[in-house]
Amino acid sequence: MSKARKPIPTFETEAQERAFWETAGRDSSTFVDWSHAQRVTLPNLKPSTKTISLRLPQHLLDAVKAAANARDVPYQSLIKVWLQEKVES
C-alpha cells in the first residue's frame, strides 16, 4: 500500500521554492514517491572542474600569457584548450 503524499505547493519564484525545500526538517519523501524515480542524463551541463597547482618556469608562463593576450583570451583558458587539443590528438 503506498503512502499518501502531500501536494507540492505552487511557487511564484525560484527563491520561494528553494526556501520551501531548504526548510529545516523538510522530508521530500512526504511529497515525492522516490521509488518511481528514473535516472536521467543531462548532456548540456558544464563539466565539473578541479583546481590544481602547476609549477611552470617563468619564461614559459610569460610565453603562454603573451599568446593568450594576442588571442584576447584568459591565459588559463588557453592552457585548457591546448591541453584538450593535445589529449585528443
C-alpha positions in Angstrom: 0.0 0.0 0.0 1.5 3.3 -1.0 1.8 6.2 1.5 -0.4 9.2 0.8 1.7 12.1 -0.4 1.2 15.8 0.4 0.8 18.0 -2.7 3.7 20.2 -3.7 2.7 23.8 -3.4 2.8 26.2 -6.4 5.6 28.8 -6.2 5.8 32.2 -7.8 9.6 32.4 -7.8 12.5 30.0 -7.7 13.6 31.7 -4.4 10.3 30.6 -2.8 10.7 27.1 -4.0 14.3 27.0 -2.8 13.2 28.3 0.7 10.5 25.6 0.8 12.8 22.7 0.1 15.6 24.1 2.4 13.3 24.4 5.4 14.9 22.5 8.3 13.5 19.0 8.7 11.7 19.0 5.3 11.5 15.5 4.1 10.9 15.3 0.4 9.5 11.7 0.6 6.3 13.2 2.1 5.8 14.9 -1.3 7.5 12.6 -3.8 7.4 8.8 -4.2 11.1 8.2 -4.9 10.5 4.5 -5.6 9.3 5.5 -9.1 12.3 7.8 -9.8 14.2 7.3 -13.0 17.8 8.1 -13.8 18.2 10.9 -16.4 21.1 12.2 -18.4 21.7 15.9 -18.6 24.2 16.2 -21.6 24.4 20.1 -21.6 25.7 20.5 -18.1 29.0 22.2 -17.7 31.6 19.5 -16.7 32.9 19.7 -13.1 36.3 21.1 -12.7 39.1 20.5 -10.2 41.6 23.1 -9.1 45.2 22.1 -9.4 48.5 23.8 -8.8 51.0 23.7 -11.6 54.6 25.0 -11.4 55.9 26.4 -14.6 59.1 28.1 -15.4 58.6 31.9 -15.5 59.6 32.1 -19.2 57.0 29.5 -20.2 54.3 31.2 -18.2 55.3 34.6 -19.8 55.1 33.0 -23.3 51.6 31.5 -22.5 50.4 34.8 -21.2 51.7 36.6 -24.3 50.0 34.1 -26.6 46.7 34.4 -24.7 47.0 38.2 -24.8 47.4 38.1 -28.6 44.3 36.0 -28.8 42.4 38.2 -26.3 41.6 35.2 -24.0 42.5 34.4 -20.4 45.7 32.5 -20.2 44.2 29.8 -18.1 41.5 29.2 -20.7 44.2 29.0 -23.4 46.1 26.4 -21.4 42.9 24.3 -21.0 42.3 24.5 -24.8 45.9 23.5 -25.6 45.8 20.6 -23.1 42.4 19.4 -24.5 43.8 19.5 -28.1 46.9 17.6 -27.1 44.9 14.9 -25.3 42.6 14.4 -28.2 45.4 14.1 -30.8 
